């Protein structure tokens, strides 16, 4: 942004010297020349110029300025831009001049006047006498990209009608002009009802959205997704045409056709191009006031573009039709090189569909960080730029704020400073607390797309430094102090955020606010535990460890209670830096307590549930894990399985599988094989699963099974939809709970009920440590039977805690018993 100071030049007429700082304008204009001198018009402004200026723009202007017929009012002149500059002829371009004699707004079209009015609102301030003042200067402004906005194209719960209305108003303020309506779970947009008209209620809502979009100078683009079941017949060609006609009658004037995430007949490039060219000729060119047609291809990213599909589109598709593109993979940053690669194939600038901050592949996370990874040099390599948001509309505004600034003025865009301003815009009541929340809720966590985002940037260095020393059994006091401050900030942030008047936002992120508060508490507890672990007081270390464990258990409860969607259940925060930081300290201290010789710790391996696959698309998928079920997260795109490849699950040794269910709709069922194994080496075919079933539940599995998989037994690539593949488990009751006292795992426990006792292995020739926990009023007695004599000796009596019995005490003891002398149960974590 070009910003000059005109103080000396404009100290005349209606200007006054003001102390107010110059206001920021978003998106940042292309050229700005502002003075620290301000215009005050106590008698308001008189309108002149264009006879019937845009009503929506004038509504904004009248909200900002007093428009009157007073004889001493200053002129507010609105006129058409008269310039040879091609950039000022773009839709949305305007030139705003504020001088001591009045205001002049020159515009390219009604959208330009609307955007000039938005800029005026941002410039206007109020002086000490209650007068509206404006800084003197000139703003020359226009968008870099013609089409800018969002595509509601995510899987999951579509936005509510109220969400969409609010989003359209937000886009108007941010000078975004495009909203593409294409929620995957709208059955009238996609299968099974794309051929049918919307019911009365939904049709009325579409009308409302079209009207609201127009009031905010946003193109409401309605998209159809017919590829899942389209027939390449004249009948279905007319069905698409008729559906467009139905939407036109509802007021829609912009249209798109999506062929993403499909396979089979619907994915043929020549058939798609034929249909699109037909729509272009018979609808787009014949209907009045219709915008250029947009299409989303099946091979919509470089990783999938292994055929001549894109070349076919480039050669046969009408040049007026826009072709969407997500980048080098489904979810990827946007680069000039990547844009140039696809543009050569499709023979036109691609229309970017940026899959951020969409979270339909990581629904247990919020993606509320800065919008970075966007090449400012790609300005001429794209025809449009839309972002795919989260299903949480208000939370998406943080990222969309940056998207608006990037698409309007790429060279002036700075993601980090823009992010801070976005946090202030979205939650002005507590911007610092909100920024703390957002900058630690940026990353999607491990995912099948292998797309990660920077997170906790301010403190990642301190976290790394602390852990580096912690692994060497050193305590970094300086890093600990910095991390303690951060965790205190985190623990306090949710309460400050919840003071916001934006209740819709708070409702959307409430579970994450709860989890964030607990993370702050857990982080502080982790630092205390690490410090305690440096000393010789193992009892104090154990108590601190238990406190940290309790907080992590509370976080686990939140994760298993809230946001229990069918895909990626749970609530994750700080998943790239802070949560792993806390977990490593917890694990490390636990290991220090159990293993005096750390080399012993590396030989202990706990059995864990995990994904088992040799398919690249699935290798990085996180495991969907509940209390009694494990499975794959739903894969939104088509899964391609080469001959011999497989995907499956393995579960804990202490668990037994009770059932197995899958949902593989539209699968190529011929040649698939389901198998189980006890060791992952020898496999047995499961004969009870019918060969032609896309959905099935197997009620009985061999009790010795610890692995299950589906394998492509054919000599051809298999394409399927992986919606569900899950195992339900239960605890293996054949495992003696006493073994849990000696399994080198502080998380597994044997419970000792009130009044009961248990014999303890006293380990010959060594001292003995007991790691116990219970209520504050718990009472435990450790009794030993001497080698000689009949009377038991009380070796310990007190609360359930850390107990150490020295070698000398145990030398004369024949048997050792633990007695619960209290009224509540006691948990025996480990006998070491």
ROTORKOL-317213 format. One record per residue (C-alpha): residue in three letters; y, z, x. Coordinates in pm, whole numbers, plus 32768, in hexadecimal, padded with zeros to 4 digits. Example, Ala and Ser with C-alpha at 12.3 -4.5 7.8 and 13.67 -1.06 7.14 Angstrom:
BEGIN
ALA7E3E830C84CE SER7F9682CA8557 
//
This chain:
BEGIN
UNK800080008000 UNK81577FA08085 UNK824780C38051 UNK83B480B280BF UNK84D581A18095 UNK860F810E7FFB UNK86E482477FF7 UNK881081AA80A4 UNK8807806B7FD9 UNK87FD80FF7E7D UNK88F282207E76 UNK89C081917D57 UNK89D981787BDC UNK88E2823D7B0E UNK881F82BD7C39 UNK8812842A7C99 UNK879084DC7DC8 UNK864F859B7D74 UNK857486877E3B UNK843086217D8F UNK832B857C7E6F UNK82E184117E25 UNK81C283F77D2E UNK807583577D85 UNK801182237CC0 UNK7EA981CC7C6E UNK7E1E80D57CA6 UNK7EFD80A67DD5 UNK7FEA7F817D9C UNK7FEC7E567E86 UNK81597E837EEE UNK82357FB27EB0 UNK83997FF47F16 UNK841081457E92 UNK8541821A7ED4 UNK856C83917EDB UNK868B83567DE9 UNK864083627C78 UNK86BA82B87B3D UNK872083907A19 UNK877782F478C7 UNK87F8840C77E5 UNK8833831476CA UNK86E5826476EE UNK869780F2770A UNK86DA7FC67630 UNK85C57EC2761A UNK86147D56766B UNK85657C1976DD UNK84157BB97642 UNK84397BCB74C9 UNK82E97C5D746E UNK82587D13759B UNK80F47D97758E UNK80DB7EBA7499 UNK7FE97F877569 UNK80C37F68769C UNK81F97FC475D6 UNK814A80F7754C UNK8117816F76B2 UNK827D811B7713 UNK830581DC75E8 UNK822C83067645 UNK82D682FF779C UNK843C82957757 UNK853582B8763D UNK8564815B75AB UNK869F815B74D4 UNK87C480857460 UNK88C8817574F0 UNK89FD80BC756B UNK89E8816876C3 UNK8871813576EB UNK87FC807B7822 UNK87457F3277F5 UNK85C97F1F77FE UNK85867DAD782B UNK842C7D177800 UNK83FB7BAF7868 UNK82F87AB678DC UNK82BF7AA17A54 UNK836A79727AE9 UNK82C879517C3D UNK820E78507D0C UNK813779677D97 UNK7FD779227D14 UNK7F7C7A937D29 UNK808D7AE97C2D UNK7FF679F07B39 UNK7EB27ABA7B23 UNK7E637B7379E3 UNK7EF07CD17A07 UNK7FFD7C7A7B06 UNK81577D127ADF UNK82977D587B9E UNK83547E977B4E UNK84BB7EC27BC0 UNK8575800B7B8F UNK86E0800D7C00 UNK881B80C67B9A UNK88627FC17A8E UNK87167FE479D9 UNK85AA7F7479D9 UNK851E7E1579E8 UNK83AE7DC779AF UNK83337C6579F9 UNK81CD7C27798A UNK80C07B1C7996 UNK802E7B767841 UNK800B7C97774A UNK7F147D3F7837 UNK801C7D367949 UNK81157DE77862 UNK800D7EEB780B UNK7FCD7F2F797C UNK81437F4279C6 UNK815A804578AF UNK803F810D7950 UNK80FB81057A9A UNK823B817B79EF UNK817E82A57961 UNK810C83057ABD UNK826A82DE7B4E UNK832283A37A44 UNK8383850B7A8C UNK845C860C79DE UNK858C86A97A86 UNK860F880B7A57 UNK86D587A67921 UNK85A8870C7876 UNK861285A478BB UNK8510849B7910 UNK8552840E7A6A UNK84C082E67B26 UNK84D282987C9C UNK85A381677CF3 UNK84E180467D87 UNK840C7F137D56 UNK82967EF37D19 UNK81E67DA57D36 UNK80847DC67CBC UNK7F4C7D017C61 UNK7DD27D337C72 UNK7CF97CB87D8F UNK7BCC7C7F7CAB UNK7BEB7BD57B5A UNK7ADE7CA37AA7 UNK7AD07E187AF3 UNK7A1F7F317A40 UNK78C47FAC79E2 UNK77777F3D795B UNK76C6803B7880 UNK75787FBC78FF UNK74B780F67954 UNK7368817078D3 UNK736882B3780B UNK7442833D76F5 UNK755A824476AA UNK76BD82C87699 UNK772E8355754E UNK783482A07481 UNK793483A974E2 UNK78D983797652 UNK79188205763C UNK7A66822B758B UNK7ADC831C7698 UNK7A5C823977AD UNK7B2081117722 UNK7C5F81E17721 UNK7C18824D7886 UNK7BE780E178F0 UNK7D388087785C UNK7DE08197792A UNK7D2881267A64 UNK7D7C7FB47A2B UNK7C0F7F567A01 UNK7BDD7E36790E UNK7A647E1678DB UNK795D7EE27825 UNK78057E417809 UNK77327ED976F7 UNK75C47EC77761 UNK751480197742 UNK73A37FE47789 UNK733780CB7670 UNK73FC8020755B UNK72E77F67749A UNK73E27E6F7406 UNK74557E0C7560 UNK72F17DE775E0 UNK718F7DE77558 UNK71177E0C7452 UNK724A7DC47378 UNK732C7CDA743E UNK72F87BCD7335 UNK736A7CB1721A UNK74C97D1571A8 UNK75447E7471EE UNK751E7F6970CC UNK765E7FB8700E UNK76B780F670CE UNK7680805E7227 UNK77387F1F71C2 UNK78667FED7156 UNK7863809D72A7 UNK785F7F4F735E UNK79937EEA7295 UNK7A3F803072F7 UNK79EE7FF57465 UNK7A717E91745E UNK7BB47F0D73C1 UNK7BDD802B74BB UNK7B907F4375DD UNK7C9D7E4F756B UNK7D9B7F6A754D UNK7D587FC076BA UNK7D4E7E567730 UNK7BDA7E6A777B UNK7AE87D4D7736 UNK79C57DD7766C UNK789E7D0B76EE UNK77657D207618 UNK76237CD876D6 UNK74D17C6F7650 UNK738A7CB6770C UNK72867BCD7673 UNK71A07B8F779D UNK70947C917750 UNK700B7BCB762A UNK70D27A867614 UNK7018794875B9 UNK70A4780B7657 UNK70B2775F7505 UNK71C476C67433 UNK719677E67340 UNK71EA78F27445 UNK7303781D74D3 UNK739F78207379 UNK735279957359 UNK742A79DC748C UNK753B78F8740A UNK753279A172B5 UNK75427AFC7350 UNK76787A947411 UNK77077A1A72C8 UNK76C27B6C7226 UNK77777C1C7344 UNK78977B237330 UNK78BF7B7F71C1 UNK78DD7CED722F UNK7A047C8B730B UNK79547C58745A UNK79EC7B45752F UNK79357B79767A UNK77BE7B5276AF UNK76AC7B8177B1 UNK75377B3777C8 UNK745F7C20789C UNK73117BB47930 UNK72E97CE57A14 UNK71B07DBB7A3E UNK70BF7CC8799A UNK6F907BFC7A06 UNK6EBB7AE17981 UNK6F3E79CB78A1 UNK70977A627876 UNK70DA7A5679ED UNK70D478DA7A19 UNK721C785C7AB0 UNK721177027A15 UNK71D5778D78B8 UNK72EA788E78E1 UNK73E07786795A UNK738676A27838 UNK73CE77B7773B UNK7512781F77E5 UNK759276BA77F9 UNK754276917687 UNK760B77CE7636 UNK772977567712 UNK773B7608765D UNK76EF767574F9 UNK77A077C474EE UNK7887781A7611 UNK793B76CB760F UNK794576A97494 UNK79B278057428 UNK7B21785F7437 UNK7B9779617534 UNK7A49799875E1 UNK7A3E7A06774E UNK795A796A7858 UNK77E879B8782E UNK77467AB3791B UNK75D47ABF7977 UNK75037BB97A3B UNK73E57B097AF0 UNK72827B8A7B19 UNK729F7B767C94 UNK73E47C367C92 UNK73D37CB87DF6 UNK737F7C2D7F4B UNK72407CF97F7B UNK71A67C4C7E4F UNK72277AEE7E95 UNK70EB7A667F34 UNK70C7792A7E64 UNK71A178007E0E UNK721778B67CD2 UNK738278DC7D41 UNK739177777DC1 UNK731D76F97C6D UNK743577BC7BC6 UNK7531773C7CC2 UNK74D375D17C86 UNK749E75D27B0C UNK757C76E47A7B UNK76CE767B79EC UNK77D776D07AF7 UNK78A5779079F6 UNK7796789979CC UNK77B479D57A9E UNK767B7A517B55 UNK76587BC87B96 UNK75DA7C5F7CDD UNK758D7DC57D51 UNK75897D857EC9 UNK74797D857FCF UNK739A7E5E7EF3 UNK739C7EF97D98 UNK7485800D7E0B UNK75537FAD7F38 UNK76AC7FAA7FCE UNK77737E687FA7 UNK77AE7D9D80E3 UNK785F7C558126 UNK77297BCE81D7 UNK764E7C1F80AC UNK77437B7C7FBD UNK77597A40808C UNK75DC7A2D809C UNK75AE7A2C7F22 UNK76E179567EDB UNK764978387FA2 UNK750E78517ECF UNK75B678617D79 UNK76D677787DDC UNK77E978577D56 UNK788379AE7DA4 UNK77957AB37D1A UNK77F97BB87C1A UNK77AC7D097CB9 UNK76E17E067BF4 UNK77007F387CD3 UNK75F380387C87 UNK76C9816B7CC3 UNK76F382797C47 UNK75C682287B68 UNK74BB83377B7C UNK73A382B17AA2 UNK72BF82BF7BD4 UNK732384257C2F UNK737A84CE7AE5 UNK735786287B79 UNK748C85DF7C4D UNK75FE859D7C10 UNK76A3848C7CDE UNK780A85037CE6 UNK787384AA7E46 UNK796B83A67EC6 UNK793982347E81 UNK790481B57FE2 UNK7830809C8073 UNK790D7F8B7FE0 UNK797D7E7C80D1 UNK7AF67E3B80B5 UNK7AC17CE48152 UNK79ED7C6E802C UNK7B227C287F59 UNK7AE57AB17F3B UNK79697ACC7F29 UNK794C7B567DCA UNK79C17AEA7C73 UNK79A37C437BD7 UNK794D7DA87C2E UNK78B17E9F7B3A UNK780F7FEE7B85 UNK76E080737ACF UNK773181E17A7A UNK765F83147A31 UNK75F0836578D0 UNK76E8848478F3 UNK782783CD789F UNK792B84D278FC UNK788385287A45 UNK788283B47A9C UNK79FE83AC7A9E UNK7A0F84377C00 UNK796383047C90 UNK7A0082107B99 UNK7B5A82827C04 UNK7B0881F87D5C UNK7A6C80BD7CCD UNK7BB280727C16 UNK7C80809C7D53 UNK7B947FC77E25 UNK7B827EA47D32 UNK7CFC7E9F7CFF UNK7D707EB57E68 UNK7C587EA87F6B UNK7D277EBA80A8 UNK7DDA7FF78035 UNK7C9A80A87FC9 UNK7C3881E2808A UNK7B0482897FF2 UNK7B3883EC8073 UNK7CA48419800E UNK7C5C83667EC8 UNK7B3C84597E86 UNK7C2285877EA7 UNK7D1884E67DB5 UNK7BFC84977CC4 UNK7B9286047CBE UNK7CF8866A7C72 UNK7D1185647B5E UNK7BC685BC7AB4 UNK7BEE87367AC4 UNK7D5B87937B05 UNK7D2889007AA2 UNK7C56894D7BD9 UNK7C54881C7CBE UNK7BEE88D47DFD UNK7AC3897B7D56 UNK7A6488337CB3 UNK7A7687797DFD UNK799488807E9A UNK789D88447D80 UNK78B286C97D98 UNK789886AA7F12 UNK775387717F04 UNK76C986A37DE2 UNK76D485467E77 UNK757984F37EEF UNK745984777E11 UNK735185287EE1 UNK721684777F5C UNK71D983487E7E UNK711682067E6A UNK724C81347EB0 UNK728881EF7FF9 UNK73F982007FA0 UNK749F833A8024 UNK760983AE8022 UNK76D2848D8108 UNK76E585EE8082 UNK7783873980EE UNK7840867781F8 UNK793C878A8241 UNK782C888182A1 UNK770087B3830C UNK775A87EB847B UNK776289648455 UNK761989608394 UNK7576889184A4 UNK75FB896E85BB UNK75808AAA850E UNK74238A1D84D2 UNK740A899A8636 UNK743B8AFB86B8 UNK73678B9585A2 UNK723B8AC3860D UNK72618B5A8768 UNK72758CBA86D5 UNK73E88CD2871A UNK74FA8D348627 UNK76378C5D8631 UNK77428D4C85B1 UNK785B8C4A85A6 UNK778F8B5084DD UNK77118C6C8400 UNK78788CD283B3 UNK78D28B6D834F UNK779C8B488276 UNK77D78C9B81D4 UNK79338C2F816F UNK78AD8AEC80DD UNK779C8B9D8016 UNK78998C997F91 UNK79708B6F7F25 UNK78418AD37E7F UNK77DF8C117DC6 UNK79418C337D3B UNK797C8AC27CE6 UNK78C18AAB7B97 UNK798E8BBE7AF3 UNK7AD18B0E7B57 UNK7A4E89BB7AE3 UNK79EE8A44798F UNK7B5D8A927946 UNK7B91891B7913 UNK7BFE889877C1 UNK7B0E877577F4 UNK79EF88147733 UNK792A86D0772A UNK791B86D178A6 UNK78B6883F78B5 UNK77A0880377B8 UNK771C86E17889 UNK770E879F79D2 UNK76C789017951 UNK7564891C79DE UNK75E088A57B32 UNK76FC89A37B28 UNK75FB8AB67AEC UNK75258A367C0A UNK76548A0E7CED UNK76B58B7A7CB8 UNK75548BE47D16 UNK755C8B057E49 UNK76978BB97EBC UNK75EE8D0B7E90 UNK74B08C907F38 UNK75768C06805D UNK76208D538097 UNK74CE8E02807D UNK74388D0B8175 UNK75438D5B8279 UNK75058ED18247 UNK738E8E9B8265 UNK73B48DD183A4 UNK748F8EE48436 UNK73978FF383D1 UNK72808F2A8474 UNK732C8F4B85C4 UNK72F390C485C7 UNK71BF919C85EC UNK71CA922B848D UNK70BA916183E5 UNK70D6923182A6 UNK724391CC8281 UNK71EC906182D0 UNK70DA906881C6 UNK71C790F480BE UNK72CB8FEF8112 UNK71BD8EE38102 UNK71538F607FA9 UNK72BB8F4F7F2D UNK72D58DE97FA5 UNK71838D9A7F08 UNK71FB8E247DBC UNK732C8D3F7DC0 UNK72568C117E18 UNK716D8C707CFA UNK729C8C757C12 UNK72FC8B1B7C8D UNK71988AA97C4B UNK71B08B347AE9 UNK72F18A707AA9 UNK7244893C7B31 UNK711E89667A43 UNK71E989CA7911 UNK731188DB78FB UNK7330876078F6 UNK71C0873578A0 UNK71D685BE786C UNK709284F47879 UNK70E6844F79C6 UNK717885297AD9 UNK717E86867A4C UNK7250879F7AD1 UNK739A87FF7B6F UNK73D487C07CE2 UNK751188127DA6 UNK756E87F37F15 UNK742B873A7F52 UNK74878693809B UNK751887B68166 UNK7544890380B7 UNK740289367FF4 UNK732D88CB8121 UNK740289B981F5 UNK73AA8ADE8114 UNK723E8A7680F8 UNK72128A56826F UNK729A8BB282AB UNK71B78C3D819A UNK70898B8C8229 UNK70E38BE5838F UNK710F8D57834B UNK6FCB8D5C8286 UNK6F1C8CBC83AD UNK6FBC8DB4849E UNK6F3E8ED583CB UNK6DDA8E5083BF UNK6DB28DBE851A UNK6E0F8E7E8651 UNK6D938D548718 UNK6E438C248683 UNK6D388B398706 UNK6C508BD38601 UNK6D3F8B6684ED UNK6D1289F6853B UNK6B9C8A0C8501 UNK6BC58A8B839D UNK6BE48976829A UNK6C0989BE812A UNK6B7588CC802F UNK6C8688177F6C UNK6C9887177E55 UNK6D1685C27EC2 UNK6D23844E7E82 UNK6C1283797F1D UNK6C6382067F48 UNK6C7680E18038 UNK6D7180247F5D UNK6EC8800E7FFF UNK6F7D80247EAE UNK6EE1817A7E6E UNK6ECD821B7FC6 UNK701D82C67FA1 UNK700283257E33 UNK702C849C7E02 UNK6F1085517D57 UNK6F5385BD7BF1 UNK6ED487207BF0 UNK6EC988237ADB UNK6E1B896F7AB4 UNK6CD188D27A4E UNK6D02875C7A80 UNK6D4786677B99 UNK6D9384F67B7D UNK6E6383C97BDC UNK6FC883A47B6C UNK6FED82777A87 UNK7035813A7B48 UNK7140806C7A9B UNK70F27F247B48 UNK6FAC7E607B56 UNK6EA87EF07C48 UNK6DFF7DE87D21 UNK6CA57E477DA5 UNK6C027D6A7EAB UNK6A867D3E7EB8 UNK69DC7E7F7F27 UNK6B157F547F05 UNK6B13808F7E31 UNK6BE581AE7DB5 UNK6B7183097D5B UNK6B9D84827D6F UNK6B0885A87E27 UNK6B2787137DBC UNK6B0088717E4A UNK69AE89017EAA UNK69F38A2E7DCE UNK6A28894C7C9E UNK692A889E7BBF UNK697C875F7AFF UNK694D877D7987 UNK69C786267914 UNK6A5B84DF798F UNK6B4283F978CC UNK6BF982B67915 UNK6CEA81C67871 UNK6CEB806C790E UNK6D7F7F8C77FD UNK6D5F7E147819 UNK6C787E497941 UNK6B937D4179CE UNK6A637E10797C UNK69577D2379F6 UNK68D17D8C7B49 UNK69667EE87B5E UNK6884800C7BBF UNK68BA81827B88 UNK680C82687C82 UNK67F283D87CE1 UNK679C84837E28 UNK675C85DE7EAD UNK67CB85958012 UNK68A0845A8001 UNK6793839380B7 UNK666F83647FC9 UNK66DB82D57E7A UNK662682CB7D2B UNK668581DC7C13 UNK66EC827C7AC6 UNK661E81C879C1 UNK66B982747892 UNK680681B578A0 UNK67FC807377CF UNK68577F407898 UNK69547EBD779B UNK6A1D7FFB7759 UNK6B8C800B77BF UNK6BA781767749 UNK6A8B82717769 UNK6A3B83E17792 UNK68FE844D7843 UNK68A085A577C0 UNK679D85FE78C8 UNK67A085D47A42 UNK6696863A7B3E UNK66E787A47B9E UNK66C587577D11 UNK67C9863F7CFE UNK690586697DD0 UNK697A84FE7DCE UNK69A283EF7CC7 UNK6A22828B7CEF UNK6A4081307C56 UNK69E1800D7D3B UNK6A187E977D23 UNK68B47E137D48 UNK691A7CA57D23 UNK697E7BA47E28 UNK6AD67B6C7D8A UNK6C197C307D71 UNK6C1E7D0E7C3C UNK6D667D557B85 UNK6D797E857AA3 UNK6E737F747A08 UNK6E3D80D77A84 UNK6EBE81BC7972 UNK6DD282E1799D UNK6CB483447A82 UNK6C7784BC7A73 UNK6B7585CE7AA7 UNK6B72871379E1 UNK6AE788387AA8 UNK6A8C89A57A85 UNK6A4C8ABC7B7B UNK68EF8AB27C0C UNK68608BFD7B91 UNK673D8BE57C82 UNK68298C447D9D UNK68138DB97DE6 UNK69778E467DBD UNK69308F317EE1 UNK69398DFE7FC1 UNK6AA98DD77F6A UNK6AEE8F18802D UNK6A798E72816E UNK6AE38D048146 UNK6C168D12822A UNK6CF28CBD8103 UNK6DF58DB9808B UNK6E298CF97F44 UNK6CC38D2B7EC7 UNK6C7C8E8D7E4B UNK6B648F6B7DD2 UNK6BDF904F7CBE UNK6B7991BD7CBB UNK6BA292557B61 UNK6C1B93B97B24 UNK6B0F94BE7B71 UNK6A2793CD7C23 UNK69C093BF7D90 UNK693F92BA7E84 UNK688D92C67FD2 UNK694D922E80F5 UNK68B7918E822C UNK694592618346 UNK6913915A8459 UNK685F91F08585 UNK6928924E86B4 UNK6A7C91F38622 UNK6B9D928D856A UNK6BC0922783FC UNK6CEA91A78336 UNK6CF791AC81BB UNK6DF990D2810C UNK6E22915C7FAD UNK6F1D91487E94 UNK6F5191ED7D44 UNK7053928A7C63 UNK714A93877CF4 UNK707A94A17C62 UNK6F3094237CEC UNK6E50951C7DA3 UNK6D3B94B97E90 UNK6C4B95927F57 UNK6B8695188085 UNK6A5295EC80BA UNK695595E381D4 UNK67F3966F81E6 UNK67C097058342 UNK669496AC8417 UNK6639981A840A UNK6675990082E6 UNK668498C78170 UNK67F098FC810E UNK68CB97C980F2 UNK6A0997C781BE UNK6B539752812B UNK6BE19660822B UNK6D0D95F48158 UNK6DA8965C800E UNK6EE495BD7F87 UNK6F7894847EEB UNK6ECD93347F00 UNK6F6D92A38034 UNK6F2092428197 UNK6E2093318227 UNK6DA79334838D UNK6C7C940083F8 UNK6C609420856F UNK6B2593DA8632 UNK6B0195478695 UNK6B0295B8852A UNK69F694C084C7 UNK6906950685E7 UNK686A96308533 UNK6866959183D7 UNK672395048349 UNK67A9946D8207 UNK690994318183 UNK697A942B8018 UNK6ABD93D17F68 UNK6B01949B7E2C UNK6C0D94477D29 UNK6C8B95A17CCC UNK6DAF95227BF9 UNK6DD894A07A97 UNK6E1A93317AEA UNK6D5792267B9F UNK6D6E91F17D15 UNK6D5B909E7DBE UNK6C9D90827F03 UNK6D318F5A7FBA UNK6C708F7580FD UNK6B9D905E81CE UNK6BDE8FFB8334 
//
